[in-house]
Every structure is written in structure tokens, then in C-alpha cells.
């Protein structure tokens, strides 16, 4: 049995579920925390003197899902970070998070002319004045769960890029190396985070404790493991560009209620076809259509992944959208501002959602499903809808996609059964609503601008892989 060390939330144990799709596993669940188990396109090894090699896994992808060249480049970049200041790879500084509710590790760029050790000595004891943040390394501790971080990346690509989730990979770290980071975290953090770093220290002192050994430590108890994810750049907490009000609102008991009361969420519940009230111009309609698609995509992927902590953790990035030969293009505003990219002709500023805090899922309370938010949607992207129906067809027990979630995402059988059930249930809810005409598939911007996005009931029966022509 795989225990999850959750300090702030109810404990949910993940067991094997041998009578429900057991053929998803090639062997026992011990393989999940065995660095020698085969997985990924490639495994990069980093030597640790007198200890087992650390590993980073460049993952296999879901066949047919929408991974881009940039995803592969980011995966390789993540697996180039060497935590020990030696060859091979790129030497980085590893500093404890000092502002957060998660005792994770920040992967920092080296200071100019300084070694790893010099950079860490100069910066790790303070949250201010640190070097460029390259990536974040988190484990299954507090609200965080490694398969949630990894799973969001792959499910996002299976849905055609929903949430713009950044790439994440499996990474191990030598236990003795992490103890040094923990010590800095204990010495220089305060309040709740200090308690959590102290808890980490106590667990590291006894890694064979069965309550949490499989959730945090490799099979030999000589390393920790977790998800290493690219750091988002240029993001901000989401402020609605239409109303000027924050979307980062949450209730004390009903977490979703304040968000569901926002004007932005009301728009995706508006039963009118968007073509009747959203202008079919880039300037007049792009922001509204993009925002509605972002919200419906968020509700879908969070429902699939049992997200507990979305409200208050919604981010955004600003882009300039333009149209070229009928195709919608976009470029980050920050790249235009810096001169890296030219301002596109006719560019319109559009705020796009970025889901970057995805660690509190899979084994947590499914807030959006409990609130029935998926059933409240009256609009969705036709592409997202078709991708969901396609993904549902890929999840049979023993399928290659199901096995990928075990091998690359580190899901237990119970995790996988949960995901499979959520996908099937979401497909049923949305297909029923689409067939009844209460869900309109009219949130694809190019179709909206071309007046081709009126509801077509025949699409309700469609299923399409994101990468299909």
C-alpha cells in the first residue's frame, strides 16, 4: 500500500485495486518507486559519489496527443539540470522554497561567475535576490502529489493543450543532498512552512516508515523522487480583463462558490449561442471567446484530475493575437515588449489562462466535480470536446495509454481507476448535454471569426485525436 503524507488534508491511501483493471500493471506497485524500472524515451543518469545514480526521465508521450517540439525541448532541458555542479549536464543551484505552503525545491540559474556552492551560499537563505528560477521540484507532501503534477501535463496534451500546462518529468535526488536543502529550509523559513520543513527532516531521518516511504522515497530509501516542472515566466494571478476583478476567489467552506458567482463564469453558463452576443471580430470577440474556452477547459481538466486547490491558484499570460490568412496567431506580450518578437500587424491584446499550480489533485477532494460545474457549462470548444471523447476511447484496462499513466505519471492502480472513471463520466455528461442542445460547441476562435461556430449536433458524435490532421 502506498501511503500519502498529507499534513493539512484528509489522508487517502492509494491501494492496488487488483480487481479493477489490474492488467494496467506490468508488475507490482513497487516498480513505481524503483529507479531501475524501464520508462520513458530516455533516462539521464547523474553520478553521486558512493551512492546510486540520480535519474531524470524524458517521458514517452500519449500516442496521438498534442505534444509540440517545444515540449520535447523543455523535457530535455529539465533533464539537463545537474544538481551536483559536475558534468554532464547544466549545473544549477538548488534552494528550498521559503515562501509557500509546500516545502519544494527551486532550481535556480547560477549567478554570473559563481559556482553552484557559491550561488547557494549567497542566495538560498533568502527569498529575495535569488537568481533566475528555472524549474520547481516537488514531492508528495502537504497538498502536493507527484502523479498530479505529471498527470496534468499529459492530460493537457491529450485534450489539445487545455490549460497551457508546462512540461514535467520524473526526477530523483540523492537523500543526503536533499537533507542539506531541508536544513536550509528549516533554518530560514517561518510559520507553517517551517513546520513543514521540520516534518520533511523527520521523515528523512526515517525513510523506511511505511506511512510515507513509497510516496517520497525510492525503493532503496537512498533517494527522494518527485516531479520536476518548468517554471512559468511572465505569468500573473488572473485578473479578468473584461471586468477588472480577480478570478482568484475562493470560499471558506464551499471553495468554488465565489468563483461561480463571477461574471466570467456566468458567461460560460449563458445558454445563448455566442454568435448572438459576442462580436465576430478579433478586437471585439477574441478576449471573450478565449476566456470562455479557458474556463470550460479548466473545469474539464480539473474535474478529470480531481483538483482540490484551483480557486485562488489561477494564473494568466498576456498575448497579442492576430489573424494571418484566416489563421489565428499569437505571440507573448513580454516578447514584444522586450523586442524579441515584432508586434504583429493588427495585434489585439488577449489574456490567456495558465494552469501552473496542479499538484493538489488525483487523491484529493474533487471540488469542481462535487459542485457539478461540468454540468453547468453551456459552451465548450468543439476541439476540446472531441479530444475528450477520443481520450475516453484510449483508457481501456491494459491499453498503452493506461500503462503510460502508470509508467510515466507514476499512478497507482487506484489513481488510474479514478482518472478512468472521471474521463468516462465527463464524456457522458458532456455528450448528453451536447445531444440535448444545452451544451454548444462554439468556443473555437477561428470558427467564431469566420461565422462557422454555430452549434452542429453532428459534432456531438465526433471523437478526434488532438494531433489528427
WOWO-V43096 format. One record per residue. RES is the residue in one letter. PSI is psi in whole degrees, 0 to 359 (NA if undefined). Layout:
# WOWO-V43096
RES PSI
RES PSI
This chain:
# WOWO-V43096
X 142
X 110
X 149
X 120
X 86
X 118
X 324
X 351
X 160
X 141
X 130
X 115
X 138
X 115
X 178
X 332
X 49
X 340
X 8
X 84
X 36
X 341
X 2
X 337
X 130
X 334
X 200
X 168
X 347
X 336
X 333
X 330
X 26
X 110
X 339
X 350
X 139
X 132
X 154
X 167
X 324
X 150
X 121
X 127
X 139
X 120
X 139
X 121
X 122
X 10
X 167
X 152
X 139
X 155
X 153
X 134
X 119
X 111
X 153
X 159
X 156
X 121
X 126
X 349
X 169
X 68
X 136
X 172
X 324
X 328
X 314
X 321
X 319
X 320
X 316
X 323
X 314
X 318
X 5
X 349
X 118
X 121
X 0
X 5
X 22
X 173
X 154
X 185
X 193
X 121
X 135
X 162
X 144
X 113
X 146
X 145
X 131
X 350
X 103
X 178
X 18
X 124
X 65
X 183
X 128
X 129
X 112
X 150
X 147
X 145
X 150
X 126
X 8
X 153
X 175
X 310
X 319
X 319
X 315
X 319
X 327
X 338
X 333
X 338
X 357
X 149
X 329
X 151
X 15
X 162
X 179
X 130
X 119
X 320
X 168
X 140
X 116
X 153
X 180
X 79
X 149
X 229
X 348
X 147
X 120
X 311
X 339
X 314
X 311
X 319
X 322
X 319
X 309
X 322
X 322
X 314
X 328
X 337
X 10
X 17
X 17
X 131
X 354
X 41
X 136
X 151
X 147
X 148
X 161
X 132
X 140
X 160
X 138
X 134
X 318
X 325
X 318
X 328
X 325
X 319
X 318
X 319
X 320
X 320
X 318
X 320
X 334
X 7
X 168
X 168
X 223
X 317
X 326
X 319
X 321
X 321
X 324
X 324
X 318
X 315
X 319
X 324
X 320
X 334
X 343
X 67
X 349
X 1
X 123
X 345
X 330
X 4
X 316
X 337
X 340
X 328
X 150
X 170
X 327
X 359
X 19
X 353
X 158
X 163
X 158
X 196
X 130
X 119
X 141
X 143
X 134
X 148
X 139
X 11
X 157
X 160
X 139
X 115
X 125
X 115
X 346
X 318
X 342
X 8
X 149
X 143
X 0
X 71
X 143
X 153
X 166
X 323
X 309
X 93
X 325
X 343
X 311
X 322
X 319
X 346
X 358
X 157
X 327
X 318
X 326
X 328
X 321
X 350
X 356
X 120
X 347
X 142
X 136
X 333
X 343
X 348
X 353
X 123
X 145
X 45
X 155
X 314
X 321
X 337
X 342
X 312
X 317
X 313
X 316
X 316
X 316
X 318
X 316
X 316
X 316
X 323
X 318
X 313
X 320
X 305
X 325
X 325
X 319
X 321
X 8
X 53
X 131
X 337
X 36
X 316
X 120
X 350
X 51
X 126
X 172
X 160
X 139
X 137
X 157
X 120
X 143
X 169
X 129
X 114
X 41
X 352
X 137
X 128
X 159
X 152
X 141
X 135
X 321
X 326
X 328
X 316
X 325
X 351
X 0
X 327
X 147
X 155
X 124
X 146
X 129
X 20
X 139
X 132
X 127
X 132
X 126
X 140
X 144
X 120
X 101
X 337
X 90
X 21
X 342
X 66
X 186
X 301
X 22
X 180
X 125
X 86
X 313
X 329
X 319
X 323
X 354
X 31
X 326
X 320
X 345
X 342
X 136
X 359
X 145
X 155
X 133
X 323
X 312
X 317
X 312
X 324
X 322
X 315
X 324
X 314
X 321
X 325
X 350
X 358
X 15
X 145
X 132
X 354
X 160
X 324
X 317
X 316
X 328
X 321
X 335
X 312
X 316
X 334
X 347
X 30
X 143
X 172
X 321
X 319
X 313
X 320
X 321
X 311
X 315
X 316
X 320
X 321
X 314
X 320
X 318
X 319
X 320
X 313
X 313
X 322
X 318
X 315
X 321
X 313
X 327
X 352
X 4
X 339
X 121
X 129
X 76
X 30
X 28
X 118
X 315
X 318
X 322
X 315
X 329
X 6
X 35
X 19
X 18
X 150
X 129
X 109
X 336
X 334
X 339
X 335
X 0
X 150
X 134
X 133
X 142
X 325
X 1
X 146
X NA
